[in-house]
Amino acid sequence: MKYDIIVAGAGTGGSLAAMTAAKLGLKTLVVEGKPKEKIGEKICGDAIGKHHFDHIGIPVPKGDELERKIDGIEVFSPDRETVFTVGGHGLDGFIINRNLFGIRLVNMALDAGAELLDRAVVREPIIKDNYVVGLRIRHDNQIKELYADVIVEATGMSAIIRRKLPDEFGIEREIAREDIANNYREIRELTEEIERPQYAKIYLTQDAAPGGYVWVFPKRGTVVNTGLGVQWKKGSPHPKKQFEEKVLKKWDIFKDSKFITGGGATVTTRRPLDMMVANGLILVGDAAAQVNPVHGGGIGSSMLGGKLAAEVAAEAIEKGDVSRNALWDYNKRFNQEYGAKQASLDVFRVFLQTLKDDDLSYGMKAQLITEDDLLKANLGEDLRLNITEKAKRLLKGIRKLDLLKNLQYTAAKMKEAKQLYLNYPDVENYENWLNNVHKLFLEVRKKFWGY
């Protein structure tokens, strides 16, 4: 049987792609490796901003699906002497039950008319005449072939389809290790509720989480979602060992706490893939690196990617042309709505990952970036450096001018990166645009990483 669209993966991005496609009248199939009742289960921070629901137009979490509403994030300096409270539109949201939320999204797709084939593992794409025309899967201990006009890959970090594409498709098959965070997470029950539970907590500390951060996100009552991520590069420590040695054994809030569950996972921490479409194929979510590079959140952006993918696919199918050129508008739409912010924050991420703990603590204490600046940068606005009188007094006579210069350089490059992605090119100008992107990020990485 042939479908209009087959979605590989029933996560948040895949479910939104399937729901949108079905609502647009497309014959839609979702292929998922997990059994339906396990859909949504994954190692995740379980946090999502309310603005994603407002923008995409789906109901917010409630009932058993909702663990806790949050007003924003508290960001702690490495020495814990400075706390930025960043709240309001863009950072208020929800801590969710990932499993129940995932099942709800799948059911929304099924209610719209999509079909679900669960316990089905995608093995590889079927490619004919330089087009992705279907999927080869394993289901009921048999290898089967499924065909569709458009395939949406939403297989997460495994990126099963993307990794098996031929060179001529021009899509990055592998993500560089330094652009991946290696994470370890636990669900723990504390002896008492954390202070100000209406705020998710992020702790900047290169000592415990080099190239990443420690998080404590409040769930129901005294239960928290907690863990850390480290930049995955040569010589980086194991995140589970770091969490046990640097956090659990040393932080007072975890004294006498009880382990509920735990596990590790990886996530991309970079701008989106340079190109996210090919003939008959659209990439969504983690498979397209559609994750906030600074905090690693990807639920909302993957849902946006899924929605846009289905809309573009529907337009292409209606015209009878599912070539890369016909699907190209997906690149432009996603980058204008989210990818430009990602690119900007990717620059900021590279800068942050090189800072020592004393520089991080100093910069926050001096308010070289204010809470308001941080909020606006997270929402995709240009990073503004409003050097306060307090900052000038602290800078005077202290050898921290390099920190300020590097921050000014970073702000300028963030703006440049955002503009590049806001002006994502047409097909004929892609190579020139790509050269400019690579030139910018090579310069930033050489400055801060040395390579």
Salt bridges, closest charged atoms under 4 A:
GLU37 OE2 - ARG119 NH2 3.43
ASP46 OD2 - ARG185 NH1 3.54
ASP46 OD2 - LYS219 NZ 3.98
ASP54 OD2 - LYS50 NZ 3.02
GLU65 OE2 - ARG104 NH2 2.73
GLU67 OE2 - LYS219 NZ 3.92
GLU67 OE1 - ARG220 NE 3.47
GLU74 OE2 - ARG196 NE 2.39
GLU74 OE1 - LYS201 NZ 2.67
GLU115 OE2 - LYS27 NZ 3.31
GLU124 OE2 - ARG136 NH1 2.61
ASP140 OD2 - HIS139 ND1 3.55
GLU145 OE2 - ARG136 NH2 2.78
ASP149 OD1 - LYS2 NZ 2.95
ASP167 OD1 - ARG173 NH1 2.55
GLU172 OE1 - ARG270 NH1 2.95
GLU174 OE1 - ARG163 NH1 2.56
GLU178 OE2 - ARG445 NH1 3.79
ASP179 OD1 - ARG349 NH2 2.82
ASP179 OD1 - ARG445 NH2 2.74
GLU186 OE1 - ARG188 NH1 2.51
GLU193 OE2 - ARG68 NH2 3.02
ASP207 OD1 - LYS246 NZ 3.19
GLU245 OE2 - LYS249 NZ 2.98
ASP274 OD1 - ARG271 NE 3.98
ASP274 OD2 - HIS438 NE2 3.21
ASP286 OD2 - LYS42 NZ 3.74
GLU311 OE2 - LYS307 NZ 2.75
GLU315 OE1 - ARG333 NH2 2.87
ASP329 OD2 - ARG333 NE 2.61
GLU337 OE1 - HIS55 NE2 2.58
ASP346 OD2 - ARG271 NH1 3.29
ASP346 OD1 - ARG349 NH2 2.67
ASP358 OD2 - LYS400 NZ 3.85
ASP359 OD1 - LYS400 NZ 2.73
ASP372 OD2 - LYS376 NZ 3.21
ASP382 OD1 - LYS418 NZ 2.86
GLU389 OE2 - LYS392 NZ 3.65
GLU416 OE1 - LYS413 NZ 3.18
ASP426 OD1 - LYS332 NZ 2.69
GLU443 OE2 - LYS413 NZ 3.19
